[in-house]
Amino acid sequence: MKTVTWTPKTPFYPAATVTTDWMTYDSDAGRWVDIQMGSFGGYGYTTATGWTHGLMLWTSEAFLPNGDVTSATGNLTTKVSDVKYTTAQAFTTTAGLLYHITSVCTKQ
């Protein structure tokens, strides 16, 4: 599966970005894998064991403190319906600020 996300500039990142994700299921490891690449060269990959009661927790396998971001949580995806999902995550900055981010994905 491939998804492309357009994000406007935010208070914590002063430029609009485009992120492309490729997701697949690794049957040998028994987990989902999501590889992300951003329009400014950033990258990462997360893994999840699968859905439990409409929830999937994605854990970063490659997070490194970067710029102003010192730590980040996993991404919790919630299945709202067959065509709508939400994702929640948080991160902390060097100034000690905690940002919570929520996003909504709808199938077209």
N, C-alpha and C positions, 0 to 999 in steps of 0.2 A: 504494500500500500504506500502511496506517496501523498503527502499533504504539503501545501504551500501556505504559509501564514504571513500576512502583511500586518505590521505593527506600527502605529504612529509613534512619533517621538513622545517621550514621557519625562516626568521630572527627574528620573534616575538614569535616563539614557537620551541624550539630546538629538537623536537622529532617527528617522523612520527606518525600519529594517524589514527584510524579507528572510524568512527561515524556511528551508525545505527539510522535511522529515521523510525518511524511508523506514517503514516498519515491516518486520517479518517475524515469523515464529521459528525458533531454533528447536527442532524436535529432539536433537541429540542432547541439548542442555535442558530441555523442558521449560523454556522461557521465551517471552516476547522480547525483541530487541528493537530499539528506535535509535536511528543514527540521524543526528541533526547537523546541518551546515547553514551558517548565516551569511548575509550579504556582505559583511565586513571581515570574513575569514574565520569567524568563530566556529567551533564545532563541539560536539559532545555526543555521548551515547548513554542511553538509559535502558534498564531492563525491568521486566515485571513477570511475575509467575503466572498471572492470569486474573480473570474476573472472580470476585467473591462477593456475593450479594449486591451486584451492580456497581462494585468499586474495583478499581485497579490502581495499585500504587507503583509508580515508576521511580526507580532509584538510580541516581547518577553513578556511573562507573568511571567517570573521567573528570569530576569537578576539581578545579584548581582555583584558589582565590585569584581574582582577575580584576584589575583596576580598583574600583571602589567596593567591590563585592567580596566579603570575607567568608560567608557561609551561605548555604542554601538548603532548603528542605527537598524532599522528594516531591513529585507531582502526583496528586491524587485526582484520578479521573472518575467521574460519576456518570453512569448511564441514566439519563433522565427519561428517555424514550428511545424508540428505534431510530429516530432521526435527530436526537439532540443529546449532547454530552457537555459536561462542564469539567473544568480542570482548575485546581487550586494549588498554589505553591507560595513559598515565602523566601526572602533572603535578607541578610543583614549587611549593612555597609560599614566602612571603617569608622564612620561617625557614630555608629551604634544604632542607626535607624533601621527599623524592621519594616519591610514592605511586604504586603500581601497582594498577590495577583490572582485574579480569577478570569477565566476565559470561557467562552461559549462556542461550541462547534455544532453546526447543523449541516446535515447531509442535504445536498441539492438534488 
